[in-house]
Amino acid sequence: MLKSVKNKRRLWLGIRSARAHTDKVNIMFFHGKTFNEHTVYPMHESHAIMADPKFDHNKKTVLYIHGYVEDPSHQSIHVTVDAYLTRDDYNCLVLDWSVLADGNFFVDAVPNIKQLGPKMAEVILDWFDEGLNVDTFHIVGHSLGGQMSGVIGRSVFKKSRGETQIARISALDPAFPTFYPSLGTPAVNKNDAKFVDIIHTDAWLYGIPISTGHADFWPNSGKTLQPGCPKRGMLLTLSDVGKKINDLCSHRRSWWFWAESVASSEKSAFHAAKAKSWDDFKKGRIDESSVTHMGNDCSTSARGDYYLQTNGLRPFSRGADGLNYTKVKYDINRTFVGDKTIRKKAS
């Protein structure tokens, strides 16, 4: 059964201890058409993935890293993996670090990424030595997993003495607390891979509020509340207790957007354009020559801050219409009741 941390009132403090024991970390290799068709490799034996007859070295490879207090039963992993399984051009891997992603956020989970990140970098360097194509390897991480991606990327570069750099890292609303300002571990940034793109959906709360990638995307301003999300349960930290109160909805939108971009059969999903701010975007002051796509099909030549508007329900992408701000009305339960399109002129 999928979990979405439902009816669990997660707090930053007071959860069971989750000290770093990397022998309990696994890599899941998905090799079929359904989620259940996968093989689990302990991290210390994951070099064997490269020799697995179902691993196709002619395909691109993605490694997805989940966030705090998540495990393979959670919705975020199922939705993301299922999106990749609709395609036939990726080897799909998931880093299952759930035993280290629990516990006290500040004294367990965050320190654990400092221990696990460099170890995972060694695994990835071994994969490259065993034939994995460094130019088509992509790390995607959500929340604390997004910050882990940065640790891995800079560790690969350091451990290879500057000879190897991850091709692309995509951080989905990377975690805010302890990373801005940095309390020992820098936030994921453009130095961590050849191309780093970041999707912000809950800036200043669970997600970092600054631009740190080569390309930073700010759908619907990049802040809470994302369209269609109910009011936050600020006294119910890291919880979702129902349709009317959900503290995580905006934070999770980043991986919903990502999965939709992966599963999209066309390149028309999530058009985004440069603007100086969300307010400028709303007024139509965009650079039409800068249009790119938020998500999997983002051009690696994209640079700067990009804005777009999405729908409040799936499909979230408005395609090219997402460049035209629409004033959306919701009732008290955040249910869509109507809109008014604001026509724009490019600056």
N, C-alpha and C positions, 0 to 999 in steps of 0.2 A: 504494500500500500504506500502511495506517495505521502510524504510529509511536507507540510509547509509551516512548521513550527506552530501548528494550530493548537489553540487552547493551552499553549505553554507560555507562561509569563517569564520570558528570559530576561535576566538582569545582567549588568556588566560585572557584578561582584557576587560571590557566594555560590558559584556553581562548582561542581566537583573538580578536583585537581586534574590537569591534563599535561603532565610534564613530557618533555620531548623524548620519545623512544622511537627512533626512525625505523626500527625493525617491525613496527606495527603499521607502517605506511605501505599502501598498495598502489599499483598502477592497473587500471582497468582498460583492456583492449577490446573495443567493439568491432566485430567483423562480420556482421550479418545485416538483416533488414529490420530486426527488432531489438529492443533494449536488452532482452534476456540472452541474446547471442553475444556473449562476451567471455573473455578469459581474464582471471585475476592473477596478477604477478606480484609477489612481494617486491618491494622496491629494490632490495639487495639482490634479487634475481631477475630484474627487469631487462637486463642485457639480452635475455632470451627472446624478448619481443621481436628483435630485429631478425631472428632466425625463424620466427613463427611462419609457417607456410601461408598463412592467411594475411600476413603483412605484405602490402604491395609497395615496393620501393619506387614504383613509378608514379605513385599518388602523392599528393600533398599530405602533410601530417599536422594535426592540431592536438594540443594538450590543453584540456580544460581544467581549471583549478577552482573548486568551490569555495564558499565563504565560511565565516564563523558559524559555529553550531549547526553545520550541515553535514550530511552523510549521503551515500549513494541512493537512499530511499527518498530523498527530497526532490520536490518538483523541479527546482532549478536545473538539476543534473538531467532528469528525464526529458524535460522540454528541450534543453540544449542538445543532448545526444540524439534525440529523435529527429531534430532538425538536420543534423549532419548525416543521419542515416537515410534521409530522403535523397541524398546526393550519391554519386558514385566516383567522386574524385578526391576523397579524403580517407586517410587512416585516422580513426578517432580514438584518442586516449583520454582518460580522466585520472587525475591525481587524487586518490582517496586518502586524505590526511585527517579524516574525521576524528581519530583518537587524539590528535593534537590541536584540532580546531575547536575544541570545547574548553571547559574550564573557565577560569577568570580571564576576561579579555586582556587586561593590562599585564598581569603577572604570569599568565600561562600562554594564551594563544599568540599574542604579539611576539614575545620572546621565542616562541616555537618556530616562527617563520625565519628567524635569524639562524636557527640551528638547521632547519630542514632545507631552506633555500640553497645554501652551498652544497649540501649533499645531493639535492636534485640536479644541480648544475653538473656535478661529476657524472651522474647517470646520463645526462643529455650529451655530454662530451664523449662518453663511451658510445652512445648511439651513433654519433657522427663518425667515430672511428670505425664503427661496424657497418657503415654504409648509408645511414640516414642522411638525406639531402638537407644540408644546412640552409640552403636558399629557399626551401619550401616548407620549413618548419615554423609553426605559429603557436604562440602561447596565448590563451584567452583566460582571464581570471576575473572573478566577481568579488567585490568588496575586499575582505582581507586576502582573498585569493588574488585579487588584482595587485595588491601590494607584494604578495609573495612572488608574482610574476617579475616585478622589478628586481627583487633580491636575486632571483634565479638569473635574470638577464645580466646583471652587473657581475655576478659570480662567475658565469661562463666566460665573460670577457677577461676577468682577473685571473682565473685559473688557467686560461689558455695563453696568458701573458700577452693579451691584446691581439692574438691571431684569429680568434673566432668570436663572432657576435651573432646573437639571435636575429633572425631576419625580421620578425614582427612580433610585437606584444600588443594585445588589445586589453585594456583595463576597463571593466564595467563598473562604474560608480565605485572606484577604489576607496577603501575605508579612510575615514577622516581622523578619528581620535588617535592621538599619539604621532600622527604623520604630518600634521600641519598645525603648528610648527613641529618640526621633527624632534622627537625625544630619543634620538639614537639611531634610528633607521630612516634614511631619506625616503620620501614618497616616490612611487614609480615615476620615472621621468624619461625624457627623450634620449638620455645617454644610455638607457638600458637595452636598446635594440636599434637596429638600423632604421626601423619605423615603429613609432609608438602612437597609437590612437586611443583616445579616452572618451567614454560616454558618461556624461554627468546627468543624474536624474534626481539626486537627493542632496545637493550641495549644501554645506554648512550643518547638516545633521549627521547622517551616516556616511555621506560621501564627501570627498575633498572639494573645497570651494575654489580652487585655483587651476589655471591651465598649466600642465606640466608635460604634455606630450608634444609630438610634432603637430598633431591635429587633435583639437579638443572639440567635442560636440556637446551642444547645450540644447537638447530638445525641450520645447515648452519652458524655456528659461534655464533648464537644468536643475530646478529646485522643486521642493514639495509645494503644493500638492500637484502631482502629475495628473493630467486629464483622466477622469474616470475613477480616481482613487478616493476612497472615503476619508473622513476626517481621521486625524492621527490619535492614537491612544497614548499620549505622552507619559501617562503614569504606568503604562504597560509596555515598557521598553522591550524591543526585539520580540514583539508578539503580534499575532493577528487573532482576534477573538470573535470575528464575525464580519459581515458585509458592511456594517455601519461604522466600525472602528477598526483601523488597520494601521499599525505603526510602520510596517515594512513595505507597503504597496509601492511607494515612489522609488525606494531603493531597489526593489525587484524589477521595476520597469526596464532597467538597463539590460538584464539578461532576456527579458521578453523581446525587447527590440532586437537584440543580437540574434536570437534564435529565428525570429521572423526574417531577418536579413539573410541568414544562411539558407533557410528553406525556400526563399523566394526564387521562382523559376525565371524571373526576369531581372534585369539590372536597373529597374525603375523604382526600386524601393528606397524610401527615406532620403529623398533629395534634400541637400543642405547647402547653405551658402554662407560666405563670410559676411559678418556685420560687426560694427564696433560694440554693439550691446544688444540685449534682448529688446530694449525699448526702440532702438533703431530698426531692428528686424520687424517689429510690430508696425512701424511706420513705413515699411517698404524700402528702407535704406540699406539695400543689400548689394553685394558685388555679384552680378549675374554671371560674370566670366569665371567665377570661382566655384561654381556648382560641382559638388561631388556627392557621394552616397555614404551616409552613416551606416556603419556595420561592416559585414564581411567583405563587401565589394568596394570599400573605400580605396581610393587611389593612394598609393604610397608616396605620391608626390604632393599630397595635400599638406598645407602648412597653415597654422593659425587657428582662430576660433570660428566655429560654424554653428549656425542656428537653423532650426526647423520646427514645425509644429506637427504633432501626430494626432491620431484619433484617440479617443478615450477607451475604445474597445477594439478587440481584434477584428480585422487586421489593423494594426496600429499605423502602418505607413499610409500616408496620403499621396505618395508619389510626388510628382512635380507640384501638385496643389499644396504640398506641405511648405512651399516657399511663400505662400500667400496667407497671411495671418487671418484667422477666423475667430471672432469673438464667440466663445462657447458659453451657453447657459446650463447650469445644473440645478436640480432641486436640492433639498436639504440632505438627501442621501447620495449626492454626487451622481445622480442619474441624468443622462443627457436629455434636455428638453427642447433644444433649438440652437440656432446659431445665426450669426450675421457676418458676412464676409467683408473684410476691409480691403479695398483695392490698393495695390501698391505701385510705386514707381521705384525703379532701381536708381541708386545714387551713381 
